[in-house]
Amino acid sequence: MSQLRVFTFFPAFGLPTGGPFALKLLKWLDIGGIDYEQVIENDSGKGPNKKNPWVELDGERIPDSEIIIDRLTHVYGFDIDAGLEPSELGRLHAFRRMIEEHLHMVFEWEMFVHPNGRPFVVEVARSMAPRPLAGMAATMVCRQLGKQLHARGIARHDDNVIARKGIADVVAIEVALGDKAYLAGERPSLTDVSAYGMMQPMARWPMSTPVADYIKSRPLLCDWLNRIENLTSEKSEAA
Ligand SMILES: N[C@@H](CCC(=O)N[C@@H](CS)C(=O)NCC(=O)O)C(=O)O
């Protein structure tokens, strides 16, 4: 039996981690009934790609939730998307890229740049470090993330444009979901799990930010995210 350690950011908003890619990975592992040890590590610089999450699989360090899931699919023989038609897989892949490459920027902007997000960052820093240090650390993190988002282009827009762009992603997901249980119908796909990782922290965080507020105002979206949250493996249900 392989030994798997999963390095994630701290728990937040009643979730096992506030990191969207780590939350996606943990949920995928739970659905697959794969045993792991969660290790809280808030310094993403310690990871092989200097990004969170990463895993140690029998001592080998592997970065990036997509690469990790791909690898673990082979190691554990659990493929959440097995049997889906290629055209469906293509559609789901496009949604996943939108969530992880675009909606993620808006997530970061709302948490680290939006005036209502920043106090949360300060509060988290205060729970981890003494006051003067915490204030400096929070300012540094927010500044660094702001610079990254500016380099990627999104933070060059007005606040209301960024909000509109993020809400447009969420609306596209909402339309694709319709009245189905999951994006591909009756069974969860990797894209449902990816969306859960990105959107459930927003649905749960106490701060009022535009895209998070939109998600919170949509009961069908919240029901879907909670449905994914409650998914466990058939193995653990039988135990
Ligand atoms: N494609 C990566 C994305 C990982 C990622 O962007 N992680 C963010 C946190 S959500 C991070 O570590 N940010 C810290 C930094 O950039 O310094 C994955 O799927 O794991």
PDBQT file of the ligand as one rigid body, heavy atoms in Angstrom, charges set to zero:
ROOT
HETATM    1  N1  LIG A 301      -2.207  24.395 -11.288  1.00  0.00    +0.000 N 
HETATM    2  C1  LIG A 301      -1.936  24.338  -9.868  1.00  0.00    +0.000 C 
HETATM    3  C2  LIG A 301      -2.293  25.662  -9.239  1.00  0.00    +0.000 C 
HETATM    4  C3  LIG A 301      -1.760  25.800  -7.803  1.00  0.00    +0.000 C 
HETATM    5  C4  LIG A 301      -1.873  27.225  -7.280  1.00  0.00    +0.000 C 
HETATM    6  O1  LIG A 301      -2.056  28.180  -8.037  1.00  0.00    +0.000 OA
HETATM    7  N2  LIG A 301      -1.764  27.361  -5.955  1.00  0.00    +0.000 N 
HETATM    8  C5  LIG A 301      -1.828  28.656  -5.330  1.00  0.00    +0.000 C 
HETATM    9  C6  LIG A 301      -2.817  28.630  -4.177  1.00  0.00    +0.000 C 
HETATM   10  S1  LIG A 301      -4.464  28.416  -4.697  1.00  0.00    +0.000 SA
HETATM   11  C7  LIG A 301      -0.488  28.998  -4.695  1.00  0.00    +0.000 C 
HETATM   12  O2  LIG A 301       0.228  28.126  -4.237  1.00  0.00    +0.000 OA
HETATM   13  N3  LIG A 301      -0.188  30.281  -4.618  1.00  0.00    +0.000 N 
HETATM   14  C8  LIG A 301       0.968  30.772  -3.909  1.00  0.00    +0.000 C 
HETATM   15  C9  LIG A 301       1.914  31.527  -4.776  1.00  0.00    +0.000 C 
HETATM   16  O3  LIG A 301       1.689  31.671  -5.985  1.00  0.00    +0.000 OA
HETATM   17  O4  LIG A 301       2.935  31.970  -4.233  1.00  0.00    +0.000 OA
HETATM   18  C10 LIG A 301      -2.706  23.163  -9.258  1.00  0.00    +0.000 C 
HETATM   19  O5  LIG A 301      -3.632  22.645  -9.900  1.00  0.00    +0.000 OA
HETATM   20  O6  LIG A 301      -2.330  22.701  -8.180  1.00  0.00    +0.000 OA
ENDROOT
TORSDOF 0
